[in-house]
Amino acid sequence: MSKEKVIFFVIDGLGDEEIPEFQNKTPLEAAHTPNMDSWAKEGRTGLLIPVFRGALPTSEEGHFSLFGYNTAEHKLGRGVITAVGAGMEVNQGDVALRGNFATIVNGEVTDRRAGRIKDTTELIEAVNGMEINGVYFNVQNAGEHRVGIVMKGEGLSSDISDSDLHYAEGKKGSKEIKPLLQSKEAEFTAEVLNKFLNKAHEILKEHPVNKKRELPANCILTRGASEMVNFPSFEEKYGKKAACIAGKPLYKQIGRLLGMDVFDVQGATGLPDTNLKSKIESAREAVFSGYDFVFVHIKATDSLAEDGDFQGKKKFIEEIDKNLHILNEFTETLVVTADHSTCSLLANHCPEDIPVLIKGKGKDNTQWFSEKECLNGDIKKIDQRALLPKFVFQD
């Protein structure tokens, strides 16, 4: 192989806080991870300082920051990523949003994911295609409880607030959309979106599908309003031919937006039952078929922590580690890190520093891989955006 090769694992939400049931260890510290520990001992470790603009880190900010992009400069938003990932067309002037079907009772959101509803086909059909004050609303499935929403019309702006408080203020609930700028475009967009969400709620609460559900998917929570922007591809930025292996549409679309070739791996679901072996074998095959950089996303660590299931998170970390033996003879660069930490006791993304290990770029005195041990690594604490340019792609 003439060029440097990198397999880059993003174990979503890997970092965590201490769990009393684990004798004040984190799920990563409590897990039995001989392969990651061996890689850490042979390589270097440190901590990444997460980059985020709101109250809590988001997946899209975390990934673009990991890949060295300035999200404040490029204003890459979850709405566009979600919508394009759902196969929707987003043009200049459109406003795209990420939405969740949720359960609302007496004006209070009791479940942000409506019991993680799987089939929303009929519900989407009931709310798709509305036109309000000259604005057309395209709504499409973005995986399970998630939807992409694209607003098409004149005089729109993405400078509006979220109705989903989960990330905006770290609370569960919903609120009225507000303009974030004093402009007629932002005020108009907020007004029209509020009308759409209210009308959607009236339709959904009476829908036959919801009459049968214990947790009715009777409202839509929105966040991440954004517009299409241009930015350099991964290959333009680093001169590396890149591939993406992921289960969930969001992460595949992040790869596509960065110009990566996206692999469809059989059994890659993004859930705890995802086919880890196939994903890791596919990453190895991609390297030997000519790719310089392979981004492998593993989701369930984040989902389990968001459900407060720290035992499940620990077990899933152990399952990941069991499958990493496939790469123990890999002689190029291996990176293991996360887009952000997810704290199980908070059941939420959290601003904790993110553990990172790099095998194949020197060695420090690290003995194993954990949040605390990474404090001793010679990478020390660095801005998320510095990882690739300063530590992975360095000569």
C-alpha angles and dihedrals in degrees: 000000000000099000130054112267126210132188107196117196118198106191098192115235092357097153121075144161129265115290117211091213088058092053089262094308124130119243089258092050092046094048123094102240110162094161097050089042090053092049090049091050091051093044143025134286141192144142130274120219106223119237117219139145102207133055093285137023118265129209095243094049090046095052098044089046091050088054090052101256123139103232093193090057097043096032093214107186136199092232096064092041092051095044096048089044088056090055095256125145114241116187133183108287094027121116117218127196139187112233137191126202103230142176119250124186122184090344095309125108107235098174124020092202101037091239090315089290110210106196114048098154097117093041092053091048088055095056103028121105100026117155117205124177090341094311118120118212117211112191122185137168116267098181129305110332093357128100137183116224123196120189113204122191146084125301100017128154134190091213093106134113129251123259088207108080094189094095101016095062106359092253134114113241143069136260142184116283112252131192112251092203130044095244131122090235094055092043092049093047092050091048094050095044091051089053091050094049092048092049091046090053092052090051097043098048090059096041116122091230090060094046087068098046127092087209104035117208089226103148142031123231116203136201143151100052106191146153132226113276134179124238137157119279120244091255092049090050099045108011090240127132103229138197132193127214115186142137104215123069094234094062094042088054092049086056092049093048088054091051095252121148106246118220121209106216119194110247095013099138105152087235130104088269092058116136099253094173093056093046092052094043089049090052091053091047091049091056092052092046093061109280117132097197128029119190111204116190121199114187115179097080087068096044093049092050091048087056090051090245101141092161090055091047091053092049092047091051087053090050091052090050093051090059095047090078085085087076100041090107093045106121100193129073124310123186127188120187142115140248090236140335121266117205113217097202090052091041087219147089109280137194096243117135115266123239117233134183128188121194117192100033103084134298136264133179097276113139101191142353118269140114093261096044091049087065086071095051120109093235084070116181116333138168110268090239093060096061100088102034097041106030111018104036096035118122 
